[in-house]
Amino acid sequence: MKQIELSVVVPCFNEEKNISELVNRCLALFNKKEIIGEVILVNDGSQDNTRSKIDSLKSEYVKGIHSDTNKGIEKAWKMGINQAKGIYVCLIDADLQYQPEDIWRIYRELKHQHSDIVQGYRSSIGRLKDSRKFLSLVLNLVLNTLFSTKAKDSKSGFIVCRKEILEDILLHRFNYYYFQALITISARSKGYSITEVETLFESRLLGKSFIQKFPLLMIYRTLKDLVKAIVEYRILDNQISLIIDDFLKQKKLNKSYVKTISGFRSLYFSFYTMLMPFHHWMISHSAKTYYNQLDKSQWLSSEAVKELQEKKLRYLMSHAYYHVSYYRDLMDKKGIKPEDISDTNDLQKLPFLSKQDIKNHLYFDLLSNNHNKNKIQRIGTSGSTSEPLICYVDKTQLEMRWAATLRGLQMTGYRFGQRVARLWHQTIGMTKKQILKERLDAFISRRYFIPVFDLNEKKIKKMVNKLCRIKPILIDGYAESFNLIAQYLKQDSQNKLKVNTVNAVVSSAQMLPDESKKIIEKNLRTNVYDKYGSREFSGIAYQCEAHDGYHVVAENYILEILKDGKPALPGETGEVVITDLNNYCMPFIRYRIGDLATASNGKPCACGRGLPKIQHIQGRVQSIIMGANGNYVPGALFGHVFKDYHFCVKQYQVIQTELAKITLNIVKASRFDNEIFNKILDELKQYLGKEMKIEVKFQDKIELTRTGKHQAVLSKIPIDFQKIRQSLD
């Protein structure tokens, strides 16, 4: 059987006298216009002979679905859509008031327009002027007024769109009596574009309408629906994704689910998330919904997790093709359509997205044409690649990454609201407003920042004392900082850390050496967990209590490990390629992040989570630079400094072979400016000391390491507190 192009879904309630003609006219239309189509008849608890009539019409291109009880038009739509095989879906009533021949006119308009949805609005030609028309016009006026739209016929349920779009717009928070009247309100709130096409609407000739002449109960229920809709689409976040929520309703968890945040912490968490607009500059209280989704979805089976990934992938590919010119041009050149990418294996049909591709097509090629520009955030990154990069992420991606971070931290046994110490930069690159919000957020969440970009022996002792005073349950920070602390603990036996409350240490940004892990675990009597992430995506994979590899945040990302362009076998090391399933403003599809990882053996984790794993992360080790002022500066500092100067510096490399001196290799960007570059050097000396000698070497390119990456920061000076102290005295 060939790929179905168009599925026509028809809810039927006591329509035995109309469905034969409707089916025959639909099939005749398919034949005339050379459409590979199907008709799906949904018997919605009919009390006449509709069931037997549908069964008699079944064929290769006519399907029948039966419900013993009347569930309403929306539920009938969903039942039909679930069985639909078409790329596109048309919704039409069974009473023949809408004309089946107009399906072609609407479908043709969709194929030639850039709209996501085409809706047939009811023409006044031949339409009976009765009370039902009056009520319909009044409802349309009310909907336009309440939701600031200019629709000609919001209530019309005669529409054609891609299947995944229809599935999305039928997801909503509340239960409605007549959601069919709100379908375009939902669509517009989620950013979908709608084109209206005038269609004939004839009087019913056979059968009886369920709408009475004076439907008082229907009016009452419609008013209740409108109140809910105002809350959902005008007050609450109207672009929140409910895909995972809907998926979880259909799947069982692979163990007895116990809510991670419960009791008084649940009230505390609700209070914290309610205030998010005040202490975050993009994330809203919707992040709580996403966290609750991820808290459950991690316990799905591995097969269900993959199914969820592929469902989100299909949504993403449809969006990328129709709303992002970069991907549409790329896929057209390859002869690929969105429907050709239906599972994770199909991703291999697409080329990679490189950092240079992003630089070349950043703005109006890679940015979608339907995103809300007020709800995107600029991200500057450099990291271990030493090459500054600018990208954009949308509100949903930020909220999902926040939710994934909290879930990842709680894999260690930490619970929201417990004290956390964070060894971080805290405020580099932030505005005054962002700094204020960051500090407010830290206060409410009981998180304590300890700056680590200007450490010296005295400050390390001060940091140790602060940790003892705070008594954190969790310490989170740069691996380089923990490595420095480990060396300090190893060499200075008089100042051992005495923080017996620490349940876990979470190391991120780089890889913490095994020796350092052992030293920290011994002295803090705790366990060290590793986190794999990047500025583009935040947390990508986390270690759980089993410490058997890293659990990928599969609800957010598809992670490929490739060797010679093919999936790496278990135990093989390959290049990491990421597809972001949430960032619709600037999709990252098969992005070469520049890291190496070892593929997992595929065995399920002892913890019971169904999230896929990777075994090891490689090629992310940076070094501590010794400042002329005695500060120990993590290599991550340079990434944070240079990321804001991508227009001036294309690439950098820091090498230290002797105290009080570094060599700074620089590849100039197209807008290199001496005054700006001197400003960068002054900023670096704030951390390295004014006496620090910085030898600048301008180069055409910086050579790759043996792992195929750029080593951004390389120190050949071993950290030895005693020798360093003597050298600086």
Secondary structure, 3 states (H helix, E strand, C coil): CCCCCEEEEEEECCCCCCHHHHHHHHHHHHHHHCCCEEEEEEEECCCCCHHHHHHHHCECCEEEEEECCCCCHHHHHHHHHHHCCCCEEEECCCCCCECCCHHHHHHHHHHHCCCCEEEEEECCCCCCCCHHHHHHHHHHHHHHHHHCCCCCCCCCCCEEEEHHHHHHHCCCCCCCCCHHHHHHHHHHHCCCCEEEEEECECCCCCCCCCCCCCCHHHHHHHHHHHHHHHHHHHHCCCCCCCHHHHHHHHCCCCCCCCCCCCCHHHHHHHHHHHCHHHHCCCCCCHHHHHHHHHHHHCCCCHHHHHHHHHHHHHHHHHHHHHHCHHHHHHHHHHCCCHHHCCCHHHHHHCCCECHHHHHHCCCCCCCCCCCCHHHEEEEEECHHHCCCEEEEEEHHHHHHHHHHHHHHHHCCCCCCCCCEEEEECCCCCCCHHHHHHHHHHHHHHCEEEEECCCECHHHHHHHHHHHHHHCCCEEEEEHHHHHHHHHHHHHCCCCCCCCCCCCEEEEECCCCCHHHHHHHHHHHCCEEEEEEEECCCEEEEECCCCCCCEEECCCCEEEEEEECCEECCCCCEEEEEEEECCCCCCCCCCEEEEEEEEECCCCCCCCCCCCCEEEEEECCCCCEEECCCCCEEECHHHHHHHHHHCCCEEEEEEEEEECCEEEEEEEECCCCCHHHHHHHHHHHHHHHCCCCEEEEEECCCCCCCCCCCCCCEEECCCCCHHHHHHHHC
